[in-house]
Amino acid sequence: MTGSWEARYAAEFFGTLILVLLGNGAVANAFLKNTTGNDDPGLANGGWLLVASGYGLGVMLPAMMFGSISDNHLNPAITIGQAVIGIFPWAHVAPYLIWQFLGAIAGQCLILALYWPHYRQTTDNEAVLGTFATSDHANSQLNGFVTEMVGTAVLIFGAMGLYRGMFFHQNIDIANIGVGLLIAAMVISLGGPTGPALNSARDLGPRLVHALFPVPNKGSSHWEYSWVPVVAPIVGAVIGIWIYKIFFGL
């Protein structure tokens, strides 16, 4: 990282904003009624590949923009996981998390403004919530926790390998592309049970917007489930980064 801490905080804010804007924006295009990506609420037309592409690009592009400034965490799980392993200072964990959450909230507010007419036309409450936050489709918090924990562990393990792997030391942008593809693959392969979140800020920030703003046709924000995509990714990140360290070092 080369930026001042103020620049790093700004990079985390704008990077997370872009992640949510492109990722949840793709969900809105796929779920909401009468968008160009979908004629009806659900997964028809634009479908899950549209969503996976949005999140993959939503991670890859900020990595190329801000990776050299803030290390492009964009995710409290990554920040906390790196602090636990000793490669990120604990003194800056709280500011990183605050700016990540603020970026996620700002990104979701932009989605709400841009898709406002389509929220008004979409009467499916679950489809509306799906453009903000995740849920467990098996109605099992345990299944949701395991899915988010394992998914984030795989994500962090893979990201560590891509950024620290011998083939990418001289070309970080190839690693950034790899991480974007990894995110897209995770959404395609592990997105069935929960969404997935894999990121505490990406879920909790938009869920707050859903709860506090007068979103048309919204139902419950499902706060009884909200702890899962906050806690499970953090646990998974710590597991993933420790496994990488044990086998390959840092």
Backbone torsions as a table, in degrees:
resi	resn	phi	psi	omega
1	MET	NA	137.1	-175.2
2	THR	-118.8	-13.8	-176.2
3	GLY	-81.9	163.0	171.0
4	SER	-65.3	165.4	179.5
5	TRP	-63.8	-34.1	176.9
6	GLU	-63.7	-41.9	178.0
7	ALA	-65.9	-36.5	178.8
8	ARG	-65.5	-41.1	177.5
9	TYR	-62.6	-42.8	179.1
10	ALA	-63.0	-39.9	178.9
11	ALA	-63.6	-38.9	177.8
12	GLU	-66.8	-37.4	177.5
13	PHE	-64.1	-54.1	-176.0
14	PHE	-70.4	-35.1	178.2
15	GLY	-64.1	-43.9	179.2
16	THR	-69.4	-35.4	175.2
17	LEU	-58.0	-47.2	-179.1
18	ILE	-65.3	-41.2	178.8
19	LEU	-57.2	-49.0	-179.0
20	VAL	-69.5	-40.8	-179.0
21	LEU	-60.0	-45.8	-178.7
22	LEU	-78.0	-38.8	-177.9
23	GLY	-73.4	-59.8	179.4
24	ASN	-69.4	-25.4	173.6
25	GLY	-64.0	-38.1	176.2
26	ALA	-65.6	-38.1	176.6
27	VAL	-63.2	-43.7	178.8
28	ALA	-60.6	-40.4	179.4
29	ASN	-66.3	-32.5	-178.7
30	ALA	-84.8	-29.2	-171.8
31	PHE	-98.3	-35.8	-169.4
32	LEU	-81.6	153.3	-173.8
33	LYS	-72.2	138.7	173.3
34	ASN	63.7	27.0	169.8
35	THR	-84.4	169.9	177.5
36	THR	-70.0	-19.8	-179.5
37	GLY	-91.9	-11.1	-175.1
38	ASN	-162.6	131.2	178.0
39	ASP	-84.2	-23.2	-178.9
40	ASP	-137.1	153.4	177.2
41	PRO	-58.9	142.6	179.0
42	GLY	131.1	-148.5	-175.3
43	LEU	-115.4	13.1	-179.1
44	ALA	-72.4	168.4	175.1
45	ASN	59.4	-95.5	-179.0
46	GLY	-57.5	-47.1	170.1
47	GLY	68.5	-172.5	-173.8
48	TRP	-69.5	-28.6	176.6
49	LEU	-65.4	-35.4	175.2
50	LEU	-61.9	-44.4	179.9
51	VAL	-64.8	-46.7	-179.5
52	ALA	-60.6	-40.4	178.9
53	SER	-65.1	-39.4	179.3
54	GLY	-61.6	-45.1	-180.0
55	TYR	-71.6	-38.5	178.3
56	GLY	-61.1	-47.1	177.6
57	LEU	-69.8	-30.9	179.2
58	GLY	-66.4	-21.8	174.5
59	VAL	-94.4	-42.4	-174.5
60	MET	-65.5	-45.1	-175.3
61	LEU	-67.2	-46.3	173.9
62	PRO	-61.2	-32.6	177.3
63	ALA	-60.7	-40.9	178.6
64	MET	-71.2	-31.3	-178.1
65	MET	-79.9	-42.2	-167.2
66	PHE	-122.9	-0.4	-175.1
67	GLY	-57.9	-38.2	-178.3
68	SER	-76.5	-13.3	-179.2
69	ILE	-92.2	-54.2	-172.0
70	SER	-117.0	-0.4	-173.8
71	ASP	74.9	2.9	170.7
72	ASN	53.6	57.9	176.2
73	HIS	-69.7	-61.1	178.7
74	LEU	59.3	15.9	-170.0
75	ASN	-158.6	117.8	178.7
76	PRO	-55.9	-32.0	179.7
77	ALA	-62.4	-40.2	178.9
78	ILE	-68.1	-44.6	-179.4
79	THR	-60.7	-48.7	-179.1
80	ILE	-67.8	-41.0	178.8
81	GLY	-60.4	-42.2	179.2
82	GLN	-69.4	-33.2	177.1
83	ALA	-68.1	-41.1	179.1
84	VAL	-60.8	-38.4	-177.5
85	ILE	-82.8	-9.2	174.9
86	GLY	92.8	16.7	-179.5
87	ILE	-111.2	7.8	174.0
88	PHE	-142.1	134.3	-175.0
89	PRO	-70.3	130.7	179.5
90	TRP	-60.1	-29.2	-177.8
91	ALA	-61.6	-22.7	-177.4
92	HIS	-109.2	7.7	178.9
93	VAL	-66.0	-50.5	-177.6
94	ALA	-59.7	-47.0	177.0
95	PRO	-60.8	-40.1	177.1
96	TYR	-59.0	-47.1	-177.9
97	LEU	-63.7	-41.6	-179.9
98	ILE	-60.9	-47.2	-178.4
99	TRP	-70.3	-31.0	174.5
100	GLN	-64.1	-46.2	179.3
101	PHE	-64.8	-40.6	177.9
102	LEU	-64.1	-39.2	177.2
103	GLY	-63.8	-40.5	178.6
104	ALA	-64.5	-40.9	178.2
105	ILE	-64.4	-44.4	-179.7
106	ALA	-63.9	-42.5	178.7
107	GLY	-61.8	-40.8	179.6
108	GLN	-69.1	-35.0	177.0
109	CYS	-62.5	-38.0	176.6
110	LEU	-64.4	-41.4	177.7
111	ILE	-61.2	-45.1	-179.9
112	LEU	-59.4	-41.8	179.9
113	ALA	-67.2	-44.1	-176.0
114	LEU	-69.9	-36.4	-175.4
115	TYR	-101.1	13.5	-175.5
116	TRP	-50.7	-47.8	179.7
117	PRO	-60.5	-32.7	-178.3
118	HIS	-78.5	-30.2	170.8
119	TYR	-63.2	-38.5	-179.9
120	ARG	-66.4	-28.7	-178.6
121	GLN	-89.0	-13.2	-175.4
122	THR	-96.2	114.0	-176.5
123	THR	-94.9	-7.6	179.2
124	ASP	-80.4	107.8	-176.5
125	ASN	-61.3	-36.9	-178.7
126	GLU	-70.3	-35.6	175.7
127	ALA	-63.9	-40.7	177.9
128	VAL	-62.8	-48.4	179.6
129	LEU	-60.8	-35.7	-178.7
130	GLY	-62.3	-20.7	176.6
131	THR	-83.1	-6.1	178.9
132	PHE	-110.2	-53.0	-168.8
133	ALA	-144.7	175.0	-175.8
134	THR	-99.7	168.9	174.3
135	SER	-153.8	166.5	179.0
136	ASP	-100.2	116.7	-172.9
137	HIS	-75.4	-10.8	174.5
138	ALA	-93.0	3.9	-177.9
139	ASN	54.8	41.9	180.0
140	SER	-134.1	112.9	177.8
141	GLN	-64.8	-31.6	177.8
142	LEU	-64.2	-45.7	178.1
143	ASN	-62.8	-40.6	177.3
144	GLY	-63.2	-42.6	-179.1
145	PHE	-64.0	-46.7	-179.6
146	VAL	-62.3	-42.8	-179.6
147	THR	-61.7	-48.1	-178.7
148	GLU	-68.3	-37.8	-179.5
149	MET	-66.7	-50.6	-179.5
150	VAL	-64.4	-43.7	-179.2
151	GLY	-60.5	-44.2	-179.7
152	THR	-69.7	-36.3	177.0
153	ALA	-60.6	-44.3	178.2
154	VAL	-65.0	-41.3	179.8
155	LEU	-61.0	-48.5	-177.2
156	ILE	-69.0	-40.2	176.5
157	PHE	-59.7	-45.7	179.2
158	GLY	-65.4	-41.5	179.7
159	ALA	-65.1	-40.9	177.2
160	MET	-59.9	-42.5	179.3
161	GLY	-65.2	-40.3	-179.3
162	LEU	-67.3	-44.0	-177.1
163	TYR	-78.6	-26.5	-177.8
164	ARG	-108.6	-2.1	178.9
165	GLY	-65.4	149.0	-172.5
166	MET	-63.2	-27.6	-175.4
167	PHE	-76.5	-17.6	-172.7
168	PHE	-112.3	7.9	-177.5
169	HIS	-61.2	-33.0	-176.2
170	GLN	-99.7	-0.4	-179.1
171	ASN	-145.9	83.4	-174.0
172	ILE	-66.7	-28.2	-178.4
173	ASP	-67.9	-27.8	174.2
174	ILE	-65.5	-40.3	176.1
175	ALA	-63.5	-38.8	177.9
176	ASN	-61.2	-42.5	176.9
177	ILE	-62.2	-41.6	178.8
178	GLY	-60.6	-41.3	179.4
179	VAL	-66.4	-39.8	176.2
180	GLY	-60.7	-42.5	177.5
181	LEU	-66.7	-36.1	177.9
182	LEU	-63.2	-44.6	177.7
183	ILE	-60.1	-46.8	179.8
184	ALA	-59.9	-42.9	179.2
185	ALA	-64.4	-38.5	179.1
186	MET	-63.5	-42.5	179.6
187	VAL	-64.3	-42.4	-179.9
188	ILE	-66.1	-45.7	-170.9
189	SER	-86.7	-36.8	-174.8
190	LEU	-114.3	8.0	-175.9
191	GLY	-81.6	-8.9	-176.5
192	GLY	-62.0	-49.0	-175.1
193	PRO	-69.3	-39.3	-170.2
194	THR	-131.1	-18.9	-176.4
195	GLY	146.7	-61.9	-8.7
196	PRO	-99.0	176.0	175.9
197	ALA	-89.5	-62.5	-177.9
198	LEU	61.1	12.6	-170.4
199	ASN	-163.1	115.0	-177.0
200	SER	-63.1	-40.8	-178.2
201	ALA	-69.0	-40.9	-178.6
202	ARG	-61.7	-25.8	179.8
203	ASP	-96.6	-51.3	-173.3
204	LEU	-69.2	-40.7	179.2
205	GLY	-58.9	-55.0	177.4
206	PRO	-63.7	-32.0	178.1
207	ARG	-63.9	-37.0	175.2
208	LEU	-62.9	-40.9	177.1
209	VAL	-61.8	-43.1	178.3
210	HIS	-59.9	-40.8	-176.9
211	ALA	-74.7	-37.7	-169.6
212	LEU	-94.9	-23.6	-176.4
213	PHE	-96.0	155.0	179.6
214	PRO	-78.7	65.7	-178.4
215	VAL	-69.7	127.3	178.9
216	PRO	-61.2	138.9	173.3
217	ASN	60.1	27.5	179.0
218	LYS	-84.5	149.5	173.2
219	GLY	-109.8	-137.3	-179.8
220	SER	-71.5	146.2	174.3
221	SER	-86.6	-1.7	177.2
222	HIS	52.4	56.5	179.2
223	TRP	-66.6	-21.3	178.0
224	GLU	-63.9	-22.5	179.1
225	TYR	-100.1	-13.4	-167.7
226	SER	-61.6	-25.6	-179.0
227	TRP	-68.4	-27.2	-175.2
228	VAL	-62.6	-54.4	179.7
229	PRO	-73.4	0.0	172.8
230	VAL	-94.1	-49.4	-173.8
231	VAL	-82.3	-45.4	-174.0
232	ALA	-59.8	-43.3	177.4
233	PRO	-61.7	-34.9	178.9
234	ILE	-66.1	-45.6	177.2
235	VAL	-60.3	-45.8	-179.8
236	GLY	-62.3	-39.4	-179.9
237	ALA	-63.6	-43.5	179.2
238	VAL	-62.5	-42.6	178.7
239	ILE	-62.9	-48.1	-177.4
240	GLY	-61.6	-42.9	-177.6
241	ILE	-73.2	-32.3	176.5
242	TRP	-68.5	-41.5	178.1
243	ILE	-61.3	-43.0	178.4
244	TYR	-61.6	-44.2	-178.9
245	LYS	-62.8	-43.1	-178.0
246	ILE	-60.9	-42.4	-173.8
247	PHE	-90.2	-30.9	-172.0
248	PHE	-126.3	-7.1	-178.6
249	GLY	74.9	-178.3	-179.0
250	LEU	-128.9	NA	NA
